[in-house]
Every structure is written in C-alpha cells, then in structure tokens.
Amino acid sequence: MSVYTILVPFDFSSNSILALEKACELVPPMQAELHMLYVKEGAADVDSQRHSMNRLLTALPPTFELQHNVHREVLNGTIHEEIIEYAKKCNANLIVMGSRGRSGVQLLTHGSVAQRVTHDSPCPVVLVKPNMLDQTPILDEVDSTYVSLKETDSPALDLLARAISLRATDVHIDPQTSELYGVRFRIDGSLVTYCTVDSGVAAHLMHQYLNLAKLDISEPFRPREGRLMLPSSMRDFEARLTATPVSGGGAMSLRLFSKDNVFLPLEALGFSGAGLETVRSMLRGSEGLVLVTGPTGSGKTTTVYSMLQTFGNRNRNIVSIEDPVEFDVPFVRQMNVDERHDVSMTSGLRTLLRMDPDIIFVGEIRDPENAEIALRAASSGRFVFSSLHTRDVASTLTAFRDMGVTNHSISGNLIGVVNQRLVRKLCEKCRKPGEFNEQDKDLFRAHGIEVPAVVLEPVGCVECRNTGFKGRCGIFECLKIDDGIKNAIAENATEAELRQLIRTQGIASLTAEALGKVREGITSFSEAVSVRWIPC
C-alpha cells in the first residue's frame, strides 16, 4: 500500500489518550496517516465531539498536524462494529487502542469490546495498558513457561491465522531499530510489510513461538530450529521455525505449509501437456534416480510429494530422509536428520537402505557423499527421488560432476530431471489487456512461441490486495534421460553442448515455458521475464 494508515479509537479517557500518544510516536517513522475515531452508542453531538478532538490535538507537538495527515471521525452505533467497519473503510494497517476505558456509558474497552475488535479486525491491533508508565504497548501477560493453544488467548497464533488468511508462506519478524520490529509476510513469492510493532511486543511474540516449538528460551544467542505444536483448529497446517541472533536483536522466520497446497495432483502444478507426459513417463519406471531441481522456494518439495503420491496406493515401501521433514506424509516412512543424535543425511540414508525400500526420497543432495549414496541406491534397483539447487537441467549434470560423481555413474543411474520455478498468476478479477513492444514480441519468436494477439497485465483490486496477482503456478523444464543424452554424458559433453542437445530434442526451456504462460493469460510478461535465473 502506498500509505500506511493507523487508526486510534478512543473515548477521551486517560488511557485512550495514551494510545493516541503512542500512535503519534509511530506516525513519523512509518510515514503514516492517522485516523482518530470516536464512537457513541446513541445520538451524538458531532460538532461537540469534533471540538473535543481538536482540543486533544493541542497536546501534540505544534508541527505534528502540519507535517502529517490527521483525520477525525465521529460515528453512532455499536462501538466494536463501527471500529471494524471504519478500519476496513480507511484501509487501516494498524489499530492502536486502550485496553481499559473510563467507567460509565462511554467506556471503550470494558468487557468484550477490545476482544471483539482484536478478533474481527482486518489488521493488527496494539493494546495500550493503563498501568504502563513507559507507554510501551505490550500484549496480555502469558506465563513464560506455558502458552495456551486457544487462538483467542495467543497473539502468536492470531498472527499465524492472519498470515494463513492472506495465503502467506513465510512470516519474518526482524529488528528495524532499537525500539521497533518489522513483521513481513511472503505472499505469492513477494515479501510485503504487514505491520511494525514495538520491540516488547516482538519479544513477547517470539517467546510464544519458541514455547510452541518447545525450544529453550534461555539461550537467545544461538540459532534454533523447530516445529510449532499447533492447535486442532490449524491441523491442516504445519509451521517450521528458525530463530537466530542478528545485529539489533533476535530475528525469527516461520515457514507455513498447507496440506491443501502440498498434496496436489501433478496436473494442478502447472505442467504443460508435453512436460506432464514426460514426468509420467519417468514415473512408469521402477528404478533409477529422478531429480527435482531449482532454487530455494521454487516448490521442489511439493513436486516430489506429488510424484510420491502417485505411488501411495501401489503397495510400495516408500521411505525418506529429510532435513527437516517438512510435512507428515501418511504413505511414507519419514526419517528426520538429527545431528544431536548422530543421524546425518548420509548415516540416515544408509539406515534406510536396510529397511527393504522400493522407493527412497532423499530430501536434498548437498555433498559428494549424499550424491554417491543416492546413486548407489539407484544402481541397486531402487527408485530414488531427490532435489538439488541448479539453474536448469543441463547445469544439474555439471553440479554432479563438481561433486566428483563420474560420468559413468550419472549416465547409468539418472533417469530424469525436472527443473522448476514459480510465477505469480494474474488476478482473474482485475487483469486487463496491456501493450508490449516489438522487442518483447521477438522474445516469443526466439523461443518458438507464437506471438499472442494480446497480453494481459496486472491492475489490482480488493480480491488480490491491490497487487494484481493471486496465487502461483509452476513452470518446468522436464527431461527424461534417453540413450542420446546418456551417451553425451558418458563422453563428457560440456554443459553448453548438453543444453543444445536438449533443445534439439524439442524440450522447452524455462523461458519458453514462462512465455507460454503469458500467451495463455496466466501471468504477465514482466513477471515471466523477472523469474530468478531465467535468461532473457
């Protein structure tokens, strides 16, 4: 959003004035717009209340209103309902309010008003307590040794629920200054700022997450990883935590997984017709190594799980070694890397080979020893799946060579490679025809894609949070290793020679796949050519 908006509901009590003062402290560093809202249940003297608000503003620095946008509003109605509706109307990014109001009819947060606003608010809510002499907003007190799993009792779970509702895949909590922390969500691959909170609020949130992951909060100066124990209301989600000390304080990242987005049929991932048939051809085999490659966050694990799911009802013994296990798979016997108990990727893989497996999933090939054992398992008649970080299919072979794997072993055991990226999908509610120049058209021609009569571009609406995009889909370069490729590998063909040979076989490049998505109206031209590691 271009303007950060802070809403302060108040009832003229001393505590609501504290909330206003705290909001005014946040306005300059955030370059925010301030909205002051008074709600009266029953008839209200609008002119009188506006005059009272003007008097409140005299307590602010003399230049405050001259330098910042300040709006005042008086409404009649049910207090919490009017606050929520006004927050939606002004697109509020943050609500700052007192947690206790004055006694009498006009109390703001007596009873359930604060709870209702916090529960129904479209944005984060900071509650300022009346007994806080330093005016630093904190969340309700929670015993540091125990965190309730009821969402209404846990701000940490409330933040996760908000992230899930926005389809976020990651939550980042990072220090910005000595007093402020930023909370950011990764939505459709893009990192966006959700809110800024006081360092005390951030510390409280991070302690709650560490408790939910059953991690020791007394060791703040070393990195920690874990999985959150979520309540039954979030049983369809997994949350993995990474916390580490950084300059300015502690930082935390939460990776969110949805079962609905992990166990997808292959047809739903975004494969082209030819690519899908290539993958299905790989899966009709019974031995050898299949690699899914690409950068971090490109959806490799989802693709592998979707492949494994095709074997789930075929009476196959499927085992895995992962670091960490990202999602529980009912039809796979999964082993987690645990260095504290001497379970490494290599030692775990050796153990799995003694469990009579038909299919083995190695979470990621990271070093020469992993590569050697995975290829050895493939050579012994097992079907092995794994992932690797590479630019494209041809560079996957180079990566193996850099690990010291012989050409003979690669050509004899590798049966297929899928390289992938994710592109954002245009919002179907607001996308519109756009313009593209002759140079853009030449890119379609260069990759053998028929130039579309029109390309669509993002606009932005409520449905897509004004980004113009909603959701993502994969683009894939899929290669089943045939005799020609095997011979080229065995004869030590260079990466460039392998890439050229792959193209002569009609295998579409990632760029061609992305442009195909543009032609189909799934994504925009600018999104297609901006994907990481795709050359134009």
Secondary structure as UniProt FT lines:
FT   STRAND          4..9
FT   HELIX           14..30
FT   STRAND          32..40
FT   HELIX           46..57
FT   TURN            58..59
FT   TURN            62..63
FT   HELIX           64..67
FT   STRAND          70..76
FT   HELIX           79..89
FT   TURN            90..91
FT   STRAND          94..98
FT   TURN            105..106
FT   TURN            111..112
FT   HELIX           113..120
FT   STRAND          125..128
FT   TURN            130..131
FT   TURN            133..134
FT   TURN            144..145
FT   HELIX           151..153
FT   HELIX           155..165
FT   TURN            166..167
FT   STRAND          168..175
FT   STRAND          180..187
FT   TURN            188..189
FT   STRAND          190..198
FT   HELIX           199..212
FT   TURN            213..214
FT   TURN            217..218
FT   TURN            220..221
FT   STRAND          224..227
FT   HELIX           232..234
FT   TURN            235..236
FT   STRAND          237..246
FT   TURN            247..248
FT   STRAND          249..258
FT   HELIX           259..262
FT   HELIX           266..268
FT   TURN            269..270
FT   HELIX           273..283
FT   STRAND          288..293
FT   TURN            296..297
FT   HELIX           300..309
FT   TURN            310..315
FT   STRAND          318..322
FT   TURN            330..331
FT   STRAND          333..336
FT   HELIX           339..341
FT   HELIX           345..352
FT   TURN            353..354
FT   STRAND          359..362
FT   HELIX           368..379
FT   TURN            380..381
FT   STRAND          383..388
FT   HELIX           393..402
FT   TURN            403..404
FT   HELIX           407..413
FT   STRAND          414..426
FT   TURN            428..430
FT   STRAND          432..434
FT   HELIX           438..446
FT   TURN            447..448
FT   STRAND          455..457
FT   HELIX           462..464
FT   TURN            465..466
FT   STRAND          469..480
FT   HELIX           483..490
FT   TURN            491..492
FT   HELIX           495..504
FT   TURN            505..506
FT   HELIX           510..519
FT   TURN            520..521
FT   HELIX           525..529
FT   TURN            532..533
//
